[in-house]
Amino acid sequence: MKKPAVDYRGFRLSRVNEPQFSHVKLLLGWVGYFTLYLLTENLIPRERCTPIHCALDDLIPFNEFFLIFYVGWYLLVIATLAYTFFYNVPNFKRLQTYIIITQVVAMAIYILLPSRQDLRPEVFARDNVLTRLTAFIYSFDTSTGVCPSLHVAYSMGILSVFLKDREISRGWKLFLVADVVMICLSVCFVKQHSALDVLAALPVCLLAEALVYGRSFWREKWQRARSLGGGAEKKRPPRKRAARDGNC
């Protein structure tokens, strides 16, 4: 059984600034996020929010089966944060920092440019467990503060961290790619977000990616790719020049 990277049995609040426990402070980001979430949900009236809609939204039907991936997102976030917290602290720092950046940017947008979506169906075509669960989610999760989608932003952060981890098998990476794609689709199919919310999350993710990994990480990747490409060019045998008619 894999041993935790840090022995948290010795953790005390008085030791939170010690190097081995300093990453615990990153969890405070969730306290700030939920505080702002409750404030924006209750203090910004729906009338002030701009409806987010595009033609693509009208082509995407409501499908309750995508709720499986939508709800699975919560498990994905909790599981990846817990795993990295206990077994891979550097990845936990990267992932939690990535999430905090997206939270700060998204909350600033929600406050300065309040948004909402009016895509939810008034009546479900089918009556089953998933539609009932969808109705339950609708009852407490308002349709305001939607652009950009944090469902998408967190998912991309998780994918970014694990795709760069050489200890993660290719099979798990492929599973994560497929899962993240389905999560991004699910927010539209369960009518929690407009397709524009998904697109708006992408530049937020790029900003977080740049701040977490910096230009040095991607410069190194680019230089390595160029060197490999240059090596391939050098290994190619020289092409034979076609004989000219005048030399025959």
Stockholm file with secondary structure:
# STOCKHOLM 1.0

chainA/1-248         MKKPAVDYRGFRLSRVNEPQFSHVKLLLGWVGYFTLYLLTENLIPRERCTPIHCALDDLIPFNEFFLIFYVGWYLLVIATLAYTFFYNVPNFKRLQTYIIITQVVAMAIYILLPSRQDLRPEVFARDNVLTRLTAFIYSFDTSTGVCPSLHVAYSMGILSVFLKDREISRGWKLFLVADVVMICLSVCFVKQHSALDVLAALPVCLLAEALVYGRSFWREKWQRARSLGGGAEKKRPPRKRAARDGNC
#=GR chainA/1-248 SS CCCCSSCGGGCCGGGTTSTTTGGGGGGHHHHHHHHHHHHHHHHSCGGGSEECCCHHHHHSCCCGGGHHHHHHHHHHHHHHHHHHHHHCHHHHHHHHHHHHHHHHHHHHHHHHSCEECCCCCSSCSSCSHHHHHHHHHHHHSCSBSCSSCHHHHHHHHHHHHHHTCTTSCHHHHHHHHHHHHHHHHHHHHTTSSCHHHHHHHHHHHHHHHHHHHHHHHHHHHHHHHHHHHHHHHHHSCCCCCCCCGGGC
#=GC SS_cons         CCCCSSCGGGCCGGGTTSTTTGGGGGGHHHHHHHHHHHHHHHHSCGGGSEECCCHHHHHSCCCGGGHHHHHHHHHHHHHHHHHHHHHCHHHHHHHHHHHHHHHHHHHHHHHHSCEECCCCCSSCSSCSHHHHHHHHHHHHSCSBSCSSCHHHHHHHHHHHHHHTCTTSCHHHHHHHHHHHHHHHHHHHHTTSSCHHHHHHHHHHHHHHHHHHHHHHHHHHHHHHHHHHHHHHHHHSCCCCCCCCGGGC
//
